[in-house]
Amino acid sequence: MKDNIVDYFMQMVRIGSESGNEREFAAFITDELLHLGADVTIDGFSNSSHGCSGNIYAYFSGRIELEPLLFCCHIDTVKPGIDIDPYVEDGVIKSRGNTILGSDDKSGIVELLFAIHNLRLSGFDMPPLEILFTSCEEIGLLGAKYFDSSILKSKYGFALDSMEVGNIIIGAPAQNTLNFEFIGKTAHAGFEPEKGVNAIKVAAHALDEIQVGRIDEETTINFGVILGGYANNIVPDKVIVSGEIRSHSEEKLETLTNQVINKAKAAVEEFPKADMIYDVTREYNSFLLDENNFYLKLAAQAFKNIGISPQLLKSGGGSDANILNKDGIQMAVIGTGMDKVHTVDEQIKVRDLEVISVWIEELINLYGNSKRGLDA
């Protein structure tokens, strides 16, 4: 392990781990965990789909008789994430060229492993810890969905997978994915267009009837993918449109899902001989943690102890925490300092990388001494 957290981070991001191509990085992380003294297992997710690595589970037995505390990160990145060339400029780590940096989520991994390394060097009697590094998070939380959470001993934990330092995400929305196939009829666009039914026009009319963007303070709708057509001289007979609805309210989510489907059906009915098929997939459920949760108080106190004002917030995004909360493990999401993620302008401040690693040390320290770890 590198002695400097910046060097350690740069070492990690140089190892490409785009979703479905994480095996080299997974092997590196496994070696690091073993070196730190963890018991490590890798599940069979790599054999199931998408060419992903298995999920990595590590257990540190600790020296204090407490329930283990869980930390979770994901090992995959979005594209383009091959041949990343990181550099530091004015205290900020960036990437040269046309790639992401990979701080989503390697900042969380580095901060966590570096904190455990420092605690072990200090001789601190650590409490038991569980670590879950999931695969293929960026393409649908696939690793977390596959993972057998029944092996976890923890009841509480933290996913290191958000942005701003000091943010403690205590709630996130549920998401439905909607896939529509609008069906028309082919015809030669020049000789006999009147014999065709243009599926693109049908889809466009349906989308025009559906409100998108922010619906209210806890609900959003977006359509992000349209596929269809063959050539300019062919009336297209099929268009596939994919979108999502997210909401912190289960009632709103189901109501809006039905409304969107009904509006699409009504739009199709205005075109004789057009048709539509669709499917709805629940990607993940919402969660909302009690602000009086002992572990959230520990997290907030740890931030205060290192001079940062914590903020308990609800997020508009989904993460592995949604899956683990559904499985009965209360997981908050912590900002790691990552910024401009999923773009080639992605960056992270050196100071934020250092601070969150120190926060993890302080959190583990407070948990290990939990009887005296909180303010009144």
C-alpha positions in Angstrom: 0.0 0.0 0.0 1.2 3.5 -0.8 2.1 5.7 2.1 0.5 8.8 0.5 -3.2 8.8 -0.1 -2.8 10.8 -3.3 -0.3 8.3 -4.7 -2.6 5.5 -3.6 -5.6 7.1 -5.4 -3.6 7.6 -8.6 -2.4 4.0 -8.5 -6.1 2.8 -8.3 -7.5 5.0 -11.0 -4.8 3.9 -13.4 -6.3 0.4 -13.3 -9.2 0.5 -15.6 -12.5 -1.0 -14.3 -15.3 0.0 -16.6 -18.5 -1.9 -15.8 -18.1 -5.5 -17.0 -14.3 -5.2 -17.1 -13.4 -4.9 -13.4 -11.4 -8.1 -12.9 -7.9 -6.6 -12.8 -9.0 -4.0 -10.3 -10.9 -6.6 -8.3 -7.7 -8.7 -8.0 -5.8 -5.6 -6.9 -8.3 -4.8 -4.2 -8.5 -8.3 -3.0 -4.7 -8.3 -2.5 -4.9 -5.0 -0.6 -7.6 -6.3 1.7 -5.7 -9.5 2.4 -2.6 -7.4 3.1 -4.6 -5.4 5.7 -5.6 -8.7 7.4 -9.1 -9.2 6.3 -10.8 -12.5 5.5 -11.9 -12.1 1.9 -14.4 -13.9 -0.3 -15.6 -13.2 -3.9 -19.1 -14.4 -4.8 -20.2 -15.9 -8.1 -21.6 -12.8 -9.7 -18.9 -12.9 -12.4 -20.5 -16.1 -13.7 -24.0 -14.7 -14.0 -24.1 -11.8 -16.5 -22.4 -8.8 -18.2 -18.9 -10.1 -17.7 -18.7 -8.4 -14.3 -16.3 -9.3 -11.5 -17.7 -11.0 -8.5 -18.6 -8.9 -5.5 -15.8 -8.7 -2.9 -16.7 -9.2 0.7 -14.2 -8.7 3.5 -14.4 -9.1 7.2 -12.1 -7.6 9.9 -12.8 -9.4 13.2 -11.6 -6.5 15.4 -10.7 -6.6 19.0 -13.9 -5.2 20.5 -17.1 -7.2 21.1 -19.5 -5.1 19.1 -21.7 -5.7 16.1 -19.7 -5.1 12.9 -20.0 -1.8 11.1 -20.5 -2.1 7.3 -18.9 0.0 4.6 -19.8 -0.3 0.9 -18.3 1.0 -2.3 -18.5 -0.1 -6.0 -15.4 -1.1 -8.0 -16.7 -0.3 -11.5 -16.6 3.0 -13.3 -18.5 4.5 -16.3 -16.9 4.9 -19.7 -14.5 6.2 -20.9 -12.3 4.8 -18.1 -9.4 3.0 -19.8 -5.8 4.4 -19.7 -6.6 7.1 -17.2 -3.7 9.5 -16.7 -4.3 11.4 -13.4 -2.4 14.5 -12.3 -2.5 17.1 -9.6 -3.1 20.8 -10.3 -3.5 23.4 -7.6 -4.6 20.8 -5.1 -7.1 19.2 -7.4 -6.7 15.7 -9.0 -7.8 15.6 -12.6 -7.4 13.4 -15.7 -5.5 14.2 -18.8 -7.1 13.3 -22.1 -10.6 12.2 -22.9 -11.3 9.9 -19.9 -13.1 10.2 -16.6 -11.0 10.3 -13.5 -12.6 7.4 -11.7 -13.2 9.1 -8.3 -16.7 7.5 -8.6 -16.2 5.3 -6.7 -12.4 4.8 -6.2 -12.3 7.9 -3.9 -14.4 6.0 -1.4 -12.3 2.8 -1.8 -9.1 4.7 -1.2 -10.4 6.7 1.7 -11.7 3.6 3.4 -8.6 1.4 2.9 -6.2 4.2 3.8 -8.2 4.8 7.0 -8.1 1.2 8.0 -4.3 1.1 7.2 -3.7 4.1 9.5 -5.8 2.7 12.3 -3.9 -0.6 12.2 -0.6 1.3 12.3 -1.8 3.3 15.3 -2.4 0.1 17.3 -6.1 1.1 17.8 -8.3 -1.7 19.0 -10.7 -1.7 16.1 -14.3 -2.9 16.2 -15.4 -5.6 13.8 -15.8 -4.2 10.2 -17.5 -5.6 7.1 -16.5 -4.3 3.7 -18.6 -4.9 0.5 -17.1 -3.8 -2.8 -19.8 -4.4 -5.4 -19.5 -4.9 -9.2 -21.4 -3.4 -12.1 -23.1 -0.7 -9.9 -23.1 1.8 -12.7 -25.2 -0.3 -15.0 -28.1 -1.0 -12.7 -26.8 -1.8 -9.2 -26.3 -5.3 -10.6 -23.7 -6.6 -8.2 -25.7 -5.4 -5.1 -28.8 -7.0 -6.5 -27.0 -10.3 -6.9 -25.2 -10.2 -3.6 -26.5 -12.5 -0.8 -26.9 -10.0 2.0 -27.8 -12.7 4.4 -24.1 -13.3 5.0 -23.7 -9.8 6.5 -23.6 -9.5 10.3 -24.0 -5.7 10.3 -27.3 -4.0 10.8 -26.0 -0.5 10.0 -23.5 0.9 7.6 -22.3 3.6 5.2 -22.0 3.6 1.4 -19.1 5.9 0.3 -20.7 7.0 -3.0 -21.8 10.6 -3.1 -20.2 13.9 -3.7 -20.0 16.8 -1.3 -18.0 16.4 1.9 -20.1 16.6 5.0 -23.3 15.3 3.3 -25.0 12.3 4.9 -27.7 11.0 2.6 -30.5 9.5 4.7 -33.1 9.1 2.0 -33.2 8.2 -1.7 -36.0 7.6 -4.2 -37.4 4.5 -5.8 -37.1 4.1 -9.5 -39.2 2.5 -12.2 -37.7 2.0 -15.7 -40.2 2.2 -18.6 -39.6 0.7 -22.0 -42.0 1.4 -24.8 -42.0 -0.1 -28.3 -44.1 2.0 -30.7 -45.2 -0.1 -33.7 -46.1 1.3 -37.1 -45.9 0.0 -40.6 -43.2 0.1 -43.2 -43.6 1.6 -46.6 -41.5 3.2 -49.3 -41.1 6.9 -48.2 -41.1 8.1 -51.8 -43.5 5.8 -53.7 -46.2 5.1 -51.2 -45.8 6.8 -47.8 -49.5 6.8 -47.3 -49.4 3.0 -46.9 -47.0 3.3 -43.9 -47.5 4.3 -40.3 -44.5 6.3 -39.0 -43.5 4.9 -35.6 -41.2 7.8 -35.0 -44.1 10.3 -35.3 -46.2 8.1 -33.0 -43.5 8.0 -30.4 -42.9 11.8 -30.7 -46.6 12.5 -30.2 -46.6 10.2 -27.1 -43.6 11.9 -25.6 -45.0 15.3 -26.3 -48.0 14.4 -24.1 -45.8 13.4 -21.1 -44.3 15.9 -18.7 -40.6 15.3 -18.0 -38.1 16.9 -15.7 -38.8 17.7 -12.1 -42.4 17.0 -11.3 -42.2 18.1 -7.7 -39.7 18.2 -4.8 -39.5 14.4 -4.6 -40.3 13.2 -8.1 -38.6 13.3 -11.6 -39.4 11.8 -15.0 -36.9 11.4 -17.8 -36.8 9.7 -21.2 -33.2 9.2 -22.3 -33.0 6.6 -25.1 -34.7 6.5 -28.5 -33.9 3.8 -31.0 -35.6 3.3 -34.4 -35.7 3.6 -38.1 -33.7 2.0 -40.9 -33.2 4.6 -43.7 -34.6 8.0 -44.8 -36.5 6.3 -47.6 -38.3 3.8 -45.4 -41.3 4.7 -43.2 -40.1 3.3 -39.8 -42.3 0.6 -38.3 -40.7 0.4 -34.8 -39.3 2.8 -32.3 -38.0 1.9 -28.8 -38.1 4.6 -26.1 -36.7 4.1 -22.7 -37.1 6.3 -19.6 -37.4 6.4 -15.9 -39.6 7.7 -13.1 -38.1 8.4 -9.6 -39.9 9.4 -6.5 -39.4 9.3 -2.7 -43.2 8.6 -2.5 -44.2 5.1 -3.5 -47.8 6.3 -4.1 -46.6 9.1 -6.5 -44.3 6.6 -8.3 -47.1 4.2 -9.0 -49.6 6.9 -9.9 -47.2 8.6 -12.3 -46.1 5.3 -13.9 -49.8 4.5 -14.7 -50.4 8.1 -16.0 -47.4 7.9 -18.3 -48.5 4.6 -19.7 -52.1 5.8 -20.2 -50.9 9.0 -22.0 -48.8 6.9 -24.3 -51.7 4.6 -25.0 -54.0 7.5 -25.8 -51.4 9.0 -28.1 -51.1 5.8 -30.0 -54.8 5.5 -30.4 -54.8 8.6 -32.5 -52.9 6.8 -35.2 -54.9 4.1 -37.1 -53.1 0.8 -37.3 -50.4 1.9 -34.8 -49.8 -0.1 -31.7 -47.6 -0.1 -28.6 -46.1 -2.7 -26.2 -44.4 -1.8 -22.9 -42.8 -3.1 -19.7 -42.1 -1.6 -16.3 -39.1 -2.7 -14.2 -38.7 -1.7 -10.5 -35.0 -0.9 -10.3 -34.8 -0.2 -6.6 -37.0 0.8 -3.7 -36.8 4.1 -1.8 -35.5 4.4 1.8 -35.6 7.0 4.5 -33.6 6.7 7.7 -34.6 8.0 11.1 -32.5 11.1 11.9 -32.3 9.9 15.5 -30.5 6.7 14.4 -27.5 6.2 16.7 -25.2 5.5 13.8 -26.2 8.7 12.0 -25.5 10.6 15.2 -22.0 8.9 15.3 -21.4 10.0 11.7 -22.5 13.6 12.4 -20.3 13.7 15.5 -17.3 12.4 13.6 -17.7 15.2 11.1 -18.0 17.8 13.9 -14.9 16.4 15.6 -12.8 17.1 12.5 -14.3 20.6 12.0 -16.9 19.9 9.3 -20.6 20.8 9.7 -22.7 17.7 8.6 -25.9 17.9 6.6 -28.5 15.2 6.6 -30.1 15.2 3.2 -32.4 13.3 0.8 -30.9 12.5 -2.6 -32.4 12.2 -6.1 -30.1 9.3 -7.0 -30.0 5.6 -6.4 -27.1 3.6 -5.1 -26.2 0.2 -3.5 -27.6 1.7 -0.3 -31.1 1.4 -1.8 -30.6 -2.4 -2.3 -29.1 -2.9 1.1 -31.8 -0.9 2.9 -34.4 -3.1 1.2 -32.6 -6.1 2.6 -32.9 -4.7 6.1 -29.5 -3.1 6.6 -29.8 0.6 7.4 -27.3 2.3 5.1 -26.6 6.0 4.7 -24.6 7.4 1.8 -21.6 9.6 2.4 -20.0 12.3 0.2 -16.4 11.4 -0.7 -15.5 14.7 -2.5 -16.0 13.4 -6.0 -17.0 16.2 -8.4 -18.3 16.4 -12.0 -18.7 12.7 -12.1 -19.5 10.8 -15.3 -17.8 13.4 -17.4 -14.2 13.9 -18.7 -14.0 17.0 -16.4 -14.3 14.8 -13.3 -12.1 15.8 -10.4 -11.5 15.6 -6.7 -9.7 17.9 -4.3 -6.7 16.4 -2.5 -8.0 18.0 0.7 -11.4 16.2 0.4 -9.7 12.9 -0.2 -7.7 13.3 3.0 -10.6 14.6 5.0 -13.0 11.8 4.4 -10.3 9.2 5.2 -9.8 11.0 8.5 -13.6 11.1 9.0 -13.7 7.3 8.6 -10.9 6.9 11.1 -12.9 9.1 13.5 -16.1 7.3 12.9 -14.5 3.9 13.6 -12.9 5.4 16.7 -16.2 6.7 18.0 -17.9 3.4 17.3 -15.2 1.5 19.1 -15.7 3.8 22.0 -19.4 4.3 21.5 -20.3 4.6 25.2 -18.6 8.0 25.3 -18.6 8.9 21.7 -21.6 11.3 21.4 -22.4 14.7 22.6 -25.4 15.0 25.0 
